[in-house]
């Protein structure tokens, strides 16, 4: 790999005798991995059979690649994620029932990990500032099957007005210079210059300032990057500890191959050694840095005043007819729920245009927030009928749905292609959750022996 001379010189000075092994690692193949989804009832055996062993630091993690058109991937039973990045979710360690923010969340690997560790109980707010990336984030979380995640498309300094001292845990997986991903994404080398890490560090500090205004007293902040740059790693944490006396470092468990943070690369504060560095010549993965901090009872957030004056006025996603469903619309959905999902409970219903969602408990008012998905997408409100969504199907276990129909692998291939399915057995008309090898794959509507296909056109292949 053709690394910039300034990059090589920098790390030769920082790493000394280790520099040769470090720089040689860039010529080794990148490491792929995936996590299985514990929210689904079952094991993604087909994908695991092709794995190259387990990731020791991550109970649900494996080395290996994922077929993007496989049944396991399309239905959210696995998520392709680089092994070093997997350890971030383990460090955050969110608990069921907590309020958690993933502030820079796209494409969704860490968000899916967080909500899985929460057992999909509580509230996860996954935010991404760029619209197209927020759409990808929402799609990945939808496939994962979460019911208690809200996806936002906001600037961090706007979010702080809505969520003062609100979250139990916040992850800032900060946009960075990407040095740790050079061998996986070589194009990143073209953006690098000696001043780039310092530019990134300045942007990261602004994001951290917003994050701390949203963190509860007693809460946890995890900061991670995929760069080796001390400017973005130890030096940013040293700045945090000086700027916010209420913060203290939390020691992170180090598995074999993981390194301590480097106090000598910042201000010498020995507390920085509690962070973790993942170097590709020591650990089977790409480059990463993770620091965990605890906020004592001292508040760092400003009092929440004059919310409307401080917020930029924005329109929410969808048509102007957003808000609560009408009485007739609610009754239409409740009739569907009573017939097909009698064991489920969806109490906080919100409508964006003709789309119906279930808002998680504890979520703030959506007004003036740029919302990508305000919770679980239940389906579409049509004239005199309700059509269930793919997200709802992915969130359901087969035994939770009154009507479910087992289909073959060949029929699944027809389904994701958009074809109607001919069913030989005699079954009543109505909605059916289609199930292939124990995977909930989507809803279809039985009409006189034929399953009408409702797999979204934009996802067909």
C-alpha positions, 0 to 999 in steps of 0.5 A: 500500500502506497502510504503518504511519506508524512504519515509514515514519518509520523508513526515512525516517530510515535511508535519507534521500534514498532513502526516497521510491524505497524506499517507492514500491517497495511499490506495485509488483507483487511479483516471481515466479520459479522454479528448474529442477531440475538433479537431473532429466535434462532441461529443463522446457521448457514452464515455461521457455517462459513465463518472463520471462528468467533471474535473472542471479545464479542459474544455474538461476533464471528470472523468471516463475510456475509452474502448480501443476498442471503436469507440470513442477511436480508431478514436481519439475522446477521450484520456485517461488521468489522471485528474491531468496530464490534468491541465498541458496543461491548464497551458501551454495554447498554442495559434493558430499559435505558435511554441511549443515544448513538449520535453519529450512527450510520450505517448502523453496525453499532446501533444494531449492537446497542439495541440488541444488548438492550434486548430491544427494551428502553429507547435507542435514538440513532442519529445521522446528520447526512440524509442519505446515510440516515436512510441507510441507517433506518433500513439496517435497523428495520431489518434488525427488527427493533421496535424501540429505536427512533432514527433522526437526521439532525445536527448534534447542536440541534439535538441538544435543545431537545434532549437536555440531560436525557440519556443514560448512555451516549456513544460518539463514534466520531467522524474521523480521519479514518487512518485505521480503515486505510487497508479496508478503504484505500480511497481514504488515503487520498483525503489524508494530509498532515493537518487533517487529523487536527481538523477532525479533532476540532469537529469532534470536540464540538460534537462532544460538547453537544453530547455532554449536554444530553448526558444525565448525571451518573451517565456514561459517554463512550467516544470511539474513532477508527483512526490512530491519530493522537490528536483525535484520540488521547488528546481529545480525551485529555481535553475533555477531562480538563474541560469537564471536571465532572468526567472521569475515565472508566477502565476498559477490559483489554482482551489479548492483542488490545493495547492501553491508551497512550498518555505520552501521546497527550498530556501525560495524564495516566488516566488515559491508559484506561482507554483501548487502542486496537492496532492491526499488527497486534489485534485481528481487526482494523484500527480503532480507539475507544474511551469510556467516561462516567459523568459524576453528579455535576451537571455539564448541561445548560438549563433547558430554556426557551426551546422554541427560540433556540430551535431552527424551525423545521418540517418533519418528514412526510406530508403536513398531515402528521401527528395522531391517527384519526379515530377511524384510522386507529380503529382500522389498525386495531382491527388488524392487530386484534385479528393478526397480532393479538399478543402485541401492544402498540399504544403510542401511534403516530402518523407521517403522511399515510404511514403509521408508526409505533413510537417508543415509550419515553420519546420526546415530542417529535415537533421540529425534529428531522425524523427518518423513522419515529419508531417501528413502521407498522404499515400504510393506511389505505382507504378502508384498509391497513397494509402491514409493513416489512419492518413489522414482519421483521419485528415479529416472531412467527408464533406471535402472528395468528396466520403464518405460512411456511414457504420454501427457499425457492418460494422465498427467492420468488418473493424477494423477486416480487412474484406472486406465490401459488399455494397448493394447500387450502387456506383462508383469505387474509394476511400471512406472515411468510416464514422461510427456515424460521426466518420472518421474511415479510407479509403476503395477502392470501387471495383465493390460493394466491399470495399477493406480494408486498415485498417493497419494490425498491428492495427486490432482487 
